[in-house]
């Protein structure tokens, strides 16, 4: 597998997004969008900084304490950036800063000001504005009050809109540079899952397998796009299990749900495989039901169909499979209508993917039928996950004993096109035969090395 790591992000793509946003705004609008704050891990130690996704989407800027302002009049659009000033002492401690001049030269801002001037400048910028697009917080109220004081309460903002709802709809359809970054994130995520399959052994700790994932991520300058799940045995029946601190037992399955974040774009893959390299007949029986649901759900996706079609497709296959396993009995449609599957499959079959692992964008249209909102139609350029599963917890007495303790999820990332879904994570084996073949070769190689 060849991975083409991208060069430094060109500012032209962010300028195009700002222009697209501005085009959809009415005249006399003002957009205010701040990035994420630092988060404290403990005492005075901070988590590694990550900018707000929507702020980064429009600016390509990853420093904290920054605010974007987009001003649209009848005649022009102005991009203003508030950010930290250059500070030699702080840069020695915390790293280099772009600074005021750099915001104009490097980031394409029309104007730039120190972040400390934000509360002074924003009320002035609000004068004459009819439409404010912002996140609702106490600062917005304060800025509006300041603007009203300047003009004695007249002519200040007719409407306030939630900026997230506007940007989230933009982010839902990925442009070409975004698709390339997501593809790269998926490639790196795939390498990590393959590494885990090659190195897993009975009596390892789950965190040792997590370390293999992190090693691969780090080799490509990535971090996990979310807390990695390495869940062996009955732990796989905890959907968001992240302790990863148990010993993996011979004969158990291990379910890994993990992805790399590459240049802030997420991969998200789940694979379930045997700790000892060989599925038992019972494990294989359950696994192949989930695999069929995964494949058929992916095949159901293309531009023009509604965005829940893969869930409906997977749900029928999983419910039929539960009947075949002797766990449910009855008519498939009736069982689905009564949600009889929920003790064994309790989550949706996918989500949007992009700058956030659960990415921005609505799942429902404005249309209603029988009083219920309808799923939106898929469009080319959307990226989503497909992740059916079956969960048979040890303490679930509704399940025959031979199935208890088995939890299986198989998840792929797909790009929607006019002709169907392109699987971006196809490099990771997912059939029983492919997984066992990869693991058998790996075990054989390690045994040879130990013999020497």
N, C-alpha and C positions, 0 to 999 in steps of 0.2 A: 504494500500500500504506500503510495507516494502522497505526502502532504505538502501542499504549497502554502507556506505561512505568508500571510499578507504583509505588505509593506505598511509604513506609517499611514494612518487614516487621512485621506485627502479632505481638506476643508470644503471642497466644492460639493461633496455629497450632502453635507450638513446645510450648506447654503440653499441647495435645492429643496430640502425639506422645509426650511423656514419659508421659502418662497411659496411652496405649496400650501403651507398653513396660512400664510397671509392672504393668498388668493381666495381662500374659503371664508375669510373674515369680512364682516361689513366694514365700511369706512368708519373712521373715528373710533377704532378699536385699540385696546391696549391689552397685551398679554404679559402676565407676570408669572414667572415660574422659577422657583428656587431649587437648588440641588439638595441632596440628602445631608444631614448633619453627621458629624463624627459620632460613633457609638462607643461607649466605655465598656470594656470587657470586665475589668475589676480594678478597683482603686483608681489609679491614674493611667492604667494601660488601656490603649484603644484597640479595637478591631482594625484590621487593615481596611483602609478606606475604599468604599465603592460609591460612585456617584449615583444619583437618582436616574433611573432608566430613561424617563421621558426628557429630562434635562439633557442627558448625554445624547439622545436621539437627535436633538435639535442643534447642539453645540459642538459635540465631539470633545468636550472639555471635562476633565476628571478631577479638578481641584475642589476641595470643600469650600464652604462659605462663599457661594457664588449664586447670582440671580440673573436670569435672562429677562429682558424686557423687549417686546416686539411692538412697535408703534406703527399703526396704519392710519394714514389720513387719506383724503381724496386724491392726493398727489404723489405720495411716496410711502415707502416702508422703511423704517429705521430699526436696526438691530443694536441694542444697548446691552452691555454686559457690566455687571457689578461684581467685583472680585477682590481678592486680597492684594494689597500693594506689595511690591518688592521689599524685602526686609532681610538684610544680610545676616543678622543674628539668628532670626527664626529659621532662615534657610539652612544655616549650619546644623540646627537641631532637627528640623522637620523635612528638609528637602527643598528643591528649587521651586520657584513660583514664576508663572508667566508674567504677572504684573500688568499695569495699566497699558503701557506701550505695546507689550506683547499681545494683549487682547485685540488690539487693532491690527498689528502687523501679522500675527500668526493665526489668529482666530477669525479674522474678517469682521470684527465688530465695527460699526460705524462710529460709536462712541463708547467710552469705558470710564468707569468711576470706581473709586474705592468702595468696598462693601460697607464701610462705616458711614457712607453718605446716603445709603439706601432710604432711610426714614425721612431724610430731608428732601431727596430728589423725587421720590415717587408721588407725593401729593402734588408737586408741580406738574409732573407728567400726566396726572389724571385730569388736569384742567381741559375742558372741551371734549373729553372722552364720553361717548355714549354707550359703549359696550366694553365692559371689563371682563377679561377671561383670566381666572386665577383659581387657586385653591382656597377654600374658605377657611380662614383662621383669624385669630384676633388681630394680627398685623394688618389684614385687609381693612378691617373696621377702623383701625387707627389711621391708616392712610386716607381713607375716604373722609374721615372726620377732619383730618388736616387739610385736605383739598377744599372742603366746604368752608373751613375757616378762612381760606385765602380769598374766596369769592362770595363770602357771606351766604353760603348754602345754595347758590343758584348754578344750574348748568353742570352738575357733577354726576355723571354716570346714570344712564337710564336703566341699564340692565347689567346684572352680574351673572356670568356663566361659569360653569365648572370646566376649567381648561383640560382636565384629565379626560373627560368624555370626548373631547374633540381630538386630542392627540392619540388616544387609545385606538380610535377608528383608523387613523393614519397608520399607526404601527401594525395593525392587523395584516395589511397587505405589504409584504416585504419587497423592498427594491433589490436590484441585482447585487450590490455590495453586501447587503444583509444576508441574502441567500448564500453567498460564498462563505461568509463567516459562520453561518449555521452549519453548512456542509463541513467546514473544517472542525468545528466543535464536535460534530457527530463522528468524524473520522478519528479524532483523538479519543473520544469516549469509547469508540469501538475497539481501538488498540488496548485500552485499559481493561475492558471486559474480557478480551481474548487473553491478556496477561493473567487475569484472575483465574480463568479456566485452566490455564497451563500450570499454574503454581499451587492451586488448592490441594490440601492433603488432610486426611483425618488427623484429629488431635491438634490441629492448628487453632489458634484463636481467630475469631472473626475479625478482630482489629488487624491481625497480620495480613489478611486478605485485603482489607481496606488500605493498608500501606502500599500494596502492589498497585492499586488504583491511583493513589496519590503520587506514587513514583512516576507513573506514565504521564499523568496530568502535568507534573512539574517539569518533565523533560521538554514539554512544548510551551512552557510559560503560562500554564493554565492553573486554575484553582477549581475545586468542585463547584458546580453551579448550584448545589444545594447539599444539605447534609447527607452523605452517602449511607445507604441502607445495605448492610451485609447481614442477612438474617438466615441463620441455619435452623433446620428442624422446625419446631413449632413457633419459633420467633418470626417466621415468614407470615404468620397469621396476625401479626401486629403490623398494620399498614405502614405506619411511620416509625418503625423500630430503628433507632439510631445509636443504641448503647454499644452494639458491636463488640461485646466483651465476653461472649460465651465460646466454649470449645466446640469445634465442629466435629460431629460424631460420624464414624464409619456407617454408611447406610442411609444417612440423612441427605436431603437436598439442601442447597443454599441458594437463596434468592438475593440477587444484587440489583439494587435500583440506584444508579449513579450516573453522573454526567460531568463533562468538563465544561468550564466557562472559558471561551476563547474570545478575547477582545470584547468582553462583556456579553457575548451571545452564548446561549445555553445549549448543551446536548442533554439528552434524558433517555437512558436506556435501562430496561429491566431484562435480566436473563435469570433463569432458574436451572441449576444443573447439579448432578450428584457429586457429593464430596469425594467419593471414592472412584469417580469416573464412569460408573455404570448405573443406569437406571434399573430399579427393580420393575417387575411386571406391573405391579400396582401403581407405582410412580409413573410409569410410561403410559398407563391407561388414562390417568388424570391429565398428564402433561399434554397428550395429543389432542384432548378436547380443547384445552386452552390454546394450543397452537393453531388448531383449525379456526377457532374464533378470531385469533389475531390475523391470520391470512385472509379470511373471508371479509373481515371488517376493513382491512386495508383495500381489498379489491372493490369494496362498495363506494370508495371515495373518488370523487372527481368534481370539477367545477360544475355548478348548476344543481347539485343535489343538496339536501338540507344537512346541516352540520351535525345532526344526531343520528344520521343513517348508520354510521359505523357502530354506535352503541346499540341500536335496534338489531343490527345484524349479529353482533357478538352475543347479545342477550338471548336470542333464539337458539344459537348453537350451544351456549353454556347451559341453558335450561334443558334442552334435549339431552345434553351430556349427563346432567344430573339425573334424568330419568333412566338413562342407560346404566348408570352406576348404581341404581336402586335407591338413591337418596330421595328423589321426588317421584311421585306417580300422578298421572292424569294427563290432561290435554295441555300442550305447550302454551297456547294462547291464554287459556284460563289461568295457568300457573303464573304467567307473566303479568296478567291483569291483577292477580292477587298478590304479586310481589313475593311469591314463595321462594324465589331464588336468593332473596336478600341475606339470609343467614350465611350464605356461601359466596355471594358476590355483592358487595355493598357499596361500590364506588362506580363512578362513570368510566367510560372507555377511552377518555383522552381529554386533552386540553390544548390550547394554543401554546406555541413555543417561539421564543425569540430573545429579546433582551432580558426578560424574566422567564424563569422556567415554567411558571404558570402565567403566560403572557397576557398582555392587554387585549381587550376587545370583547364586545358583547357576543353572546351565544344565541340570542333571540332577536327576531325582527320586531318591527312595530305592528305587524299584522297579528290579528287574533282570530281564533276559531273556537266557537263554543265558550267564549270568555277566556281562553288561554292563549298566551303569546306563543307564536310559532317559531321553531328554530330558523335561524337565518340560512341563506343559501351560501354554499362554498364558492369562493372565487380563486382563480389562479393567483399564486403568490402567497397564499396562506400556508402556514406551517403548523402541523399539529402532531400530537402523539396518539398512538393506538395501543392500549394497554389493558386487555382483558385479563382476568385472573379467576382462580377458584381457591377458597380458603377453608380448610377443614381443621379447625382448632382441636387440640387434644381434649378439651373439656366440652366439646359439642356432642351431646348424646344423640342428636338427630342423625349422626353419621355412623355407618358401620365402622367397627374398630380398625379394620385394615387401612382405612383412609385417614384416620385421625393423625394430626401432626404434619400433614402435607399442606403446604401453601405455595402456590405457583402464580407468577405474573410474568407475562412476556410483553415487552414494550418496545415499539419502534417509533422513530421520528419520520414523518412523511411530508413532502412538499406537494401541495395541490396544483395540478395542471388541468388544462382543458381536456386532456385525454385520460386522466387517472391520477393515482398517487405514486410519486417517486419515493421509494424508500431510501432514506439517507443513512440508515444504520444497517444495511444489508451485509456488511462485512462480518458482523458477529454471527457465528453459527447459532441456529435455533431449532433445527430438527434434531430428533434424538440421535440419528445416525451421525450427523455432522458434529455434534457435541462430543459424543463418545469417541469418535475418530480423533478429534483434536486432543482430547484428554488422554487417550491411549498412547498417542505418539509422544506426548509430553512426559507421561509417567515412564515410558520406555527409555527416553533419553536421560531422565534423571537417574533411573536405576543403573544405566550403563555408567554414568559418571560416578555413582557411589561404588560400583564394583571395582572401578580403577583405584 
